[in-house]
Amino acid sequence: MVFGHDFSVVYRTMPLPALHSPVSIQAALLLALASAPADAAHPLITEDTGTQGARKFQLEVNAELSRDRAAGVLVKGFQPAAAITYGLRENLDVQLGRPYLRQITDPAGANTVVKGGLDTSLDLKWRFFEHGALSFGLKPGITFATGDEGSGLGTGRSTLGSLLIASWDSERLGIHAHAGWRRNSNSVGQRENVTQLAAAAVFKATESSRLIADLSRTTNPDRASNASIRYLTLGLIYSPRKEFDLDVGWRRAAGAPALDRALMFGSTLRW
């Protein structure tokens, strides 16, 4: 479930279809809702107002290794994803993204495997205000039901939503925040209105490296729980060249509904 790509929800409890192994499908649903491709500096969840510029491209390829225990059973996930972004104007981007999931439940026992493509996302990002270091943006987006909801790989229906973004950037420090809402139309019994608040700090440690910290809080789509989904993400972005980034991140749950932990890594190329 993506909100302009970064509005992601990763949680532990879900209503399950009566298919395959319940634990396997539950875990697949959790991982399918993990962070998707984003304009925000990976591995951040928080979006920023930055755009590519007119007639410029960005290709982002990243992956996530996650680990959790669902109902006392070990679940491991691998989720690669790719997104292509094109600058329509200096302050307006369009982006298309598609993630993939391979998840193994109880590798030492039943060894149940769920794999396949997840829902595809299409987004616009518009930076509508700039004054000095401060800027604001809007990022509406839709998802297409390209994932198999019966296996926990999608919602079964198209969804729509938007982010309102604020960024403040100085020479060494960037502060970003967004507030988002998604109409989470689905056929798997989730809540249909989901909101998210997220904030991040990006510190330029050297000319080629940035340190990041991110906090997020999201409505739990599981109707059986009112506990929110909360995460802390820490990471490093290394830029050996101006147009090329490498990144690594670590995400930790801050509450029971969320997945325990994940290691993220990726690369970004601009031209």
ROBA-698853 format. One record per residue (C-alpha): x, y, z. Coordinates in nm, 3 decimals, padded with zeros to 5 digits, always signed. Each point is the difference from the previous one (the first is absolute). Layout:
BEGIN
<node u="X" v="Y" w="Z"/>
...
# end
This chain:
BEGIN
<node u="+00.000" v="+00.000" w="+00.000"/>
<node u="+00.193" v="+00.301" w="-00.120"/>
<node u="-00.074" v="+00.366" w="+00.044"/>
<node u="+00.190" v="+00.171" w="-00.275"/>
<node u="+00.240" v="-00.296" w="+00.022"/>
<node u="+00.132" v="+00.078" w="+00.346"/>
<node u="-00.327" v="-00.008" w="+00.188"/>
<node u="+00.061" v="-00.361" w="+00.094"/>
<node u="-00.150" v="-00.222" w="+00.265"/>
<node u="+00.180" v="-00.298" w="+00.149"/>
<node u="-00.184" v="-00.183" w="+00.276"/>
<node u="-00.041" v="-00.336" w="+00.166"/>
<node u="-00.372" v="-00.078" w="+00.017"/>
<node u="-00.242" v="-00.023" w="-00.294"/>
<node u="-00.335" v="-00.160" w="-00.088"/>
<node u="+00.093" v="-00.300" w="-00.215"/>
<node u="-00.161" v="-00.165" w="-00.301"/>
<node u="-00.072" v="-00.370" w="+00.053"/>
<node u="+00.280" v="-00.108" w="-00.232"/>
<node u="+00.327" v="-00.187" w="+00.051"/>
<node u="+00.167" v="+00.033" w="+00.341"/>
<node u="-00.151" v="+00.278" w="+00.219"/>
<node u="+00.339" v="+00.095" w="+00.141"/>
<node u="+00.152" v="+00.002" w="-00.347"/>
<node u="-00.265" v="+00.230" w="-00.145"/>
<node u="+00.005" v="+00.225" w="+00.306"/>
<node u="+00.376" v="+00.043" w="-00.032"/>
<node u="-00.026" v="+00.061" w="-00.374"/>
<node u="-00.253" v="+00.277" w="+00.062"/>
<node u="+00.237" v="+00.161" w="+00.248"/>
<node u="+00.293" v="-00.008" w="-00.238"/>
<node u="-00.205" v="+00.106" w="-00.302"/>
<node u="-00.078" v="+00.322" w="+00.187"/>
<node u="+00.364" v="+00.076" w="+00.067"/>
<node u="+00.170" v="+00.310" w="-00.136"/>
<node u="-00.034" v="+00.040" w="-00.374"/>
<node u="+00.204" v="+00.202" w="-00.248"/>
<node u="+00.005" v="+00.369" w="+00.089"/>
<node u="+00.125" v="+00.340" w="-00.106"/>
<node u="+00.105" v="+00.050" w="+00.361"/>
<node u="+00.363" v="-00.083" w="+00.064"/>
<node u="+00.001" v="-00.375" w="+00.049"/>
<node u="-00.018" v="-00.151" w="+00.262"/>
<node u="-00.212" v="+00.281" w="+00.148"/>
<node u="-00.377" v="-00.039" w="+00.034"/>
<node u="-00.045" v="+00.379" w="+00.017"/>
<node u="-00.041" v="+00.179" w="-00.332"/>
<node u="+00.180" v="+00.323" w="-00.093"/>
<node u="-00.089" v="+00.274" w="-00.248"/>
<node u="+00.296" v="-00.058" w="-00.232"/>
<node u="-00.069" v="-00.062" w="-00.370"/>
<node u="+00.218" v="-00.112" w="-00.291"/>
<node u="-00.030" v="+00.307" w="-00.222"/>
<node u="-00.152" v="+00.028" w="-00.348"/>
<node u="+00.079" v="-00.288" w="-00.240"/>
<node u="+00.221" v="-00.182" w="+00.251"/>
<node u="-00.026" v="-00.362" w="+00.112"/>
<node u="+00.062" v="-00.193" w="+00.319"/>
<node u="+00.019" v="-00.378" w="+00.036"/>
<node u="-00.016" v="-00.146" w="+00.349"/>
<node u="+00.063" v="-00.368" w="+00.076"/>
<node u="-00.015" v="-00.119" w="+00.360"/>
<node u="-00.068" v="-00.306" w="+00.212"/>
<node u="-00.101" v="-00.090" w="+00.353"/>
<node u="+00.080" v="-00.301" w="+00.217"/>
<node u="-00.252" v="-00.032" w="+00.284"/>
<node u="-00.036" v="-00.232" w="+00.296"/>
<node u="-00.298" v="-00.049" w="+00.229"/>
<node u="-00.182" v="-00.251" w="+00.217"/>
<node u="-00.369" v="-00.037" w="-00.085"/>
<node u="-00.194" v="-00.213" w="+00.253"/>
<node u="+00.335" v="-00.130" w="+00.126"/>
<node u="+00.112" v="-00.109" w="-00.348"/>
<node u="+00.312" v="+00.145" w="-00.165"/>
<node u="-00.068" v="+00.190" w="-00.324"/>
<node u="+00.271" v="+00.125" w="-00.236"/>
<node u="-00.064" v="+00.232" w="-00.291"/>
<node u="+00.191" v="+00.133" w="-00.300"/>
<node u="-00.159" v="+00.293" w="-00.185"/>
<node u="+00.177" v="+00.156" w="-00.300"/>
<node u="-00.160" v="+00.299" w="-00.172"/>
<node u="+00.063" v="+00.242" w="-00.285"/>
<node u="-00.135" v="+00.345" w="-00.087"/>
<node u="+00.055" v="+00.231" w="-00.296"/>
<node u="-00.059" v="+00.376" w="+00.038"/>
<node u="-00.022" v="+00.264" w="-00.272"/>
<node u="+00.003" v="+00.378" w="+00.045"/>
<node u="-00.296" v="+00.151" w="-00.186"/>
<node u="+00.097" v="+00.349" w="+00.120"/>
<node u="+00.259" v="+00.143" w="+00.238"/>
<node u="-00.242" v="-00.048" w="+00.290"/>
<node u="-00.212" v="-00.294" w="-00.124"/>
<node u="+00.088" v="-00.372" w="-00.022"/>
<node u="-00.183" v="-00.314" w="-00.108"/>
<node u="+00.105" v="-00.339" w="+00.137"/>
<node u="-00.084" v="-00.364" w="-00.073"/>
<node u="+00.102" v="-00.274" w="+00.246"/>
<node u="-00.037" v="-00.376" w="+00.046"/>
<node u="+00.122" v="-00.214" w="+00.292"/>
<node u="+00.039" v="-00.378" w="+00.021"/>
<node u="-00.016" v="-00.228" w="+00.303"/>
<node u="+00.148" v="-00.336" w="+00.096"/>
<node u="-00.095" v="-00.110" w="+00.352"/>
<node u="+00.081" v="-00.320" w="+00.189"/>
<node u="-00.201" v="-00.106" w="+00.304"/>
<node u="+00.145" v="-00.250" w="+00.251"/>
<node u="+00.320" v="-00.074" w="-00.200"/>
<node u="+00.103" v="-00.275" w="+00.246"/>
<node u="-00.343" v="-00.168" w="-00.017"/>
<node u="-00.279" v="+00.036" w="-00.256"/>
<node u="+00.219" v="+00.231" w="-00.213"/>
<node u="-00.300" v="+00.165" w="-00.170"/>
<node u="+00.096" v="+00.236" w="-00.284"/>
<node u="-00.211" v="+00.286" w="-00.139"/>
<node u="+00.140" v="+00.202" w="-00.289"/>
<node u="-00.114" v="+00.235" w="-00.274"/>
<node u="-00.043" v="+00.358" w="-00.111"/>
<node u="-00.184" v="+00.249" w="+00.222"/>
<node u="-00.236" v="+00.284" w="-00.091"/>
<node u="+00.137" v="+00.255" w="-00.249"/>
<node u="+00.004" v="+00.370" w="+00.093"/>
<node u="-00.020" v="+00.320" w="-00.204"/>
<node u="+00.064" v="+00.342" w="+00.161"/>
<node u="+00.044" v="+00.369" w="-00.068"/>
<node u="+00.206" v="+00.230" w="+00.221"/>
<node u="-00.049" v="+00.377" w="-00.020"/>
<node u="+00.208" v="+00.250" w="+00.195"/>
<node u="-00.240" v="+00.292" w="+00.012"/>
<node u="+00.178" v="+00.239" w="+00.240"/>
<node u="+00.363" v="+00.103" w="+00.058"/>
<node u="+00.140" v="+00.279" w="+00.215"/>
<node u="+00.362" v="-00.018" w="+00.109"/>
<node u="+00.065" v="-00.331" w="+00.175"/>
<node u="-00.371" v="-00.080" w="+00.039"/>
<node u="-00.215" v="-00.179" w="-00.258"/>
<node u="-00.333" v="-00.182" w="-00.019"/>
<node u="-00.122" v="-00.269" w="-00.235"/>
<node u="-00.292" v="-00.227" w="-00.083"/>
<node u="+00.026" v="-00.360" w="-00.114"/>
<node u="-00.321" v="-00.170" w="-00.120"/>
<node u="+00.021" v="-00.363" w="-00.108"/>
<node u="-00.194" v="-00.308" w="-00.098"/>
<node u="+00.073" v="-00.372" w="+00.015"/>
<node u="-00.113" v="-00.265" w="-00.247"/>
<node u="-00.107" v="-00.346" w="+00.118"/>
<node u="+00.276" v="-00.194" w="-00.174"/>
<node u="+00.086" v="-00.216" w="+00.303"/>
<node u="-00.179" v="-00.323" w="+00.096"/>
<node u="-00.214" v="+00.091" w="+00.300"/>
<node u="-00.078" v="-00.368" w="+00.067"/>
<node u="+00.366" v="-00.056" w="+00.084"/>
<node u="+00.029" v="+00.325" w="+00.196"/>
<node u="+00.184" v="+00.182" w="-00.279"/>
<node u="-00.249" v="+00.282" w="-00.059"/>
<node u="-00.324" v="+00.169" w="+00.103"/>
<node u="-00.213" v="-00.137" w="-00.285"/>
<node u="-00.112" v="+00.350" w="-00.103"/>
<node u="+00.150" v="+00.329" w="-00.114"/>
<node u="+00.064" v="+00.254" w="+00.276"/>
<node u="+00.066" v="+00.375" w="+00.006"/>
<node u="+00.151" v="+00.247" w="+00.242"/>
<node u="+00.227" v="+00.300" w="+00.046"/>
<node u="+00.280" v="+00.145" w="+00.211"/>
<node u="+00.043" v="+00.360" w="+00.115"/>
<node u="+00.376" v="+00.055" w="+00.033"/>
<node u="+00.218" v="+00.261" w="+00.172"/>
<node u="+00.379" v="+00.032" w="-00.031"/>
<node u="+00.259" v="+00.230" w="+00.152"/>
<node u="+00.353" v="-00.027" w="-00.140"/>
<node u="+00.320" v="+00.168" w="+00.111"/>
<node u="+00.355" v="-00.070" w="-00.116"/>
<node u="+00.053" v="-00.284" w="+00.252"/>
<node u="-00.345" v="-00.095" w="+00.128"/>
<node u="-00.336" v="-00.086" w="-00.155"/>
<node u="-00.326" v="-00.040" w="+00.194"/>
<node u="-00.294" v="-00.162" w="-00.177"/>
<node u="-00.354" v="-00.096" w="+00.101"/>
<node u="-00.318" v="-00.118" w="-00.163"/>
<node u="-00.362" v="-00.066" w="+00.086"/>
<node u="-00.190" v="-00.245" w="-00.217"/>
<node u="-00.337" v="-00.159" w="-00.057"/>
<node u="-00.096" v="-00.297" w="-00.215"/>
<node u="-00.336" v="-00.135" w="-00.109"/>
<node u="+00.102" v="-00.362" w="+00.043"/>
<node u="-00.263" v="-00.173" w="-00.214"/>
<node u="+00.058" v="-00.374" w="+00.040"/>
<node u="-00.154" v="-00.347" w="-00.009"/>
<node u="+00.192" v="-00.145" w="+00.296"/>
<node u="-00.188" v="+00.158" w="+00.292"/>
<node u="+00.231" v="+00.291" w="+00.087"/>
<node u="-00.100" v="+00.347" w="+00.118"/>
<node u="-00.072" v="+00.223" w="-00.296"/>
<node u="+00.128" v="+00.329" w="+00.146"/>
<node u="+00.366" v="+00.000" w="+00.103"/>
<node u="+00.210" v="+00.298" w="+00.109"/>
<node u="+00.370" v="+00.047" w="+00.062"/>
<node u="+00.229" v="+00.255" w="+00.166"/>
<node u="+00.376" v="-00.016" w="-00.058"/>
<node u="+00.305" v="+00.217" w="+00.065"/>
<node u="+00.369" v="-00.034" w="-00.081"/>
<node u="+00.335" v="+00.171" w="+00.042"/>
<node u="+00.280" v="-00.025" w="-00.257"/>
<node u="+00.348" v="+00.112" w="+00.109"/>
<node u="+00.280" v="+00.058" w="-00.251"/>
<node u="+00.294" v="-00.165" w="+00.177"/>
<node u="+00.249" v="+00.044" w="-00.287"/>
<node u="-00.009" v="+00.117" w="-00.361"/>
<node u="-00.101" v="-00.350" w="-00.109"/>
<node u="-00.197" v="-00.142" w="+00.295"/>
<node u="-00.325" v="+00.075" w="+00.183"/>
<node u="-00.135" v="-00.145" w="+00.324"/>
<node u="-00.375" v="-00.044" w="+00.035"/>
<node u="-00.253" v="-00.057" w="+00.279"/>
<node u="-00.373" v="-00.051" w="-00.057"/>
<node u="-00.309" v="-00.045" w="+00.220"/>
<node u="-00.343" v="-00.101" w="-00.131"/>
<node u="-00.345" v="-00.074" w="+00.140"/>
<node u="-00.276" v="-00.159" w="-00.209"/>
<node u="-00.358" v="-00.112" w="+00.053"/>
<node u="-00.021" v="-00.378" w="+00.039"/>
<node u="-00.205" v="-00.134" w="-00.295"/>
<node u="-00.099" v="-00.301" w="+00.212"/>
<node u="-00.357" v="+00.066" w="+00.119"/>
<node u="+00.059" v="-00.222" w="+00.306"/>
<node u="+00.269" v="+00.230" w="+00.143"/>
<node u="+00.017" v="+00.371" w="+00.087"/>
<node u="+00.376" v="-00.008" w="+00.061"/>
<node u="+00.188" v="+00.222" w="-00.244"/>
<node u="+00.295" v="-00.115" w="-00.211"/>
<node u="+00.320" v="+00.176" w="+00.112"/>
<node u="+00.354" v="-00.025" w="-00.133"/>
<node u="+00.347" v="+00.141" w="+00.055"/>
<node u="+00.229" v="-00.005" w="-00.304"/>
<node u="+00.372" v="+00.082" w="+00.000"/>
<node u="+00.223" v="+00.006" w="-00.307"/>
<node u="+00.292" v="+00.124" w="-00.207"/>
<node u="+00.004" v="+00.135" w="-00.356"/>
<node u="+00.335" v="+00.001" w="-00.181"/>
<node u="+00.040" v="+00.194" w="-00.327"/>
<node u="+00.325" v="-00.087" w="-00.180"/>
<node u="-00.124" v="+00.220" w="-00.287"/>
<node u="-00.256" v="+00.280" w="-00.008"/>
<node u="-00.238" v="-00.206" w="-00.215"/>
<node u="+00.041" v="-00.332" w="+00.183"/>
<node u="-00.092" v="-00.106" w="+00.357"/>
<node u="+00.047" v="-00.316" w="+00.202"/>
<node u="-00.193" v="-00.045" w="+00.325"/>
<node u="-00.052" v="-00.232" w="+00.293"/>
<node u="-00.257" v="+00.018" w="+00.278"/>
<node u="-00.133" v="-00.178" w="+00.307"/>
<node u="-00.364" v="+00.013" w="+00.111"/>
<node u="-00.125" v="-00.099" w="+00.345"/>
<node u="-00.357" v="-00.040" w="+00.121"/>
<node u="-00.123" v="+00.225" w="+00.282"/>
<node u="-00.303" v="-00.204" w="+00.105"/>
<node u="-00.159" v="-00.342" w="-00.034"/>
<node u="-00.197" v="+00.037" w="-00.328"/>
<node u="+00.312" v="+00.076" w="-00.207"/>
<node u="+00.251" v="-00.242" w="-00.150"/>
<node u="+00.301" v="-00.053" w="+00.227"/>
<node u="+00.288" v="+00.127" w="-00.211"/>
<node u="+00.131" v="+00.041" w="-00.354"/>
<node u="+00.326" v="+00.071" w="-00.182"/>
<node u="-00.031" v="+00.217" w="-00.311"/>
<node u="+00.243" v="+00.083" w="-00.278"/>
<node u="-00.025" v="+00.165" w="-00.339"/>
<node u="+00.143" v="+00.214" w="-00.278"/>
<node u="-00.123" v="+00.306" w="-00.187"/>
<node u="+00.112" v="+00.127" w="-00.342"/>
<node u="-00.093" v="+00.341" w="-00.144"/>
<node u="+00.055" v="+00.129" w="-00.353"/>
# end
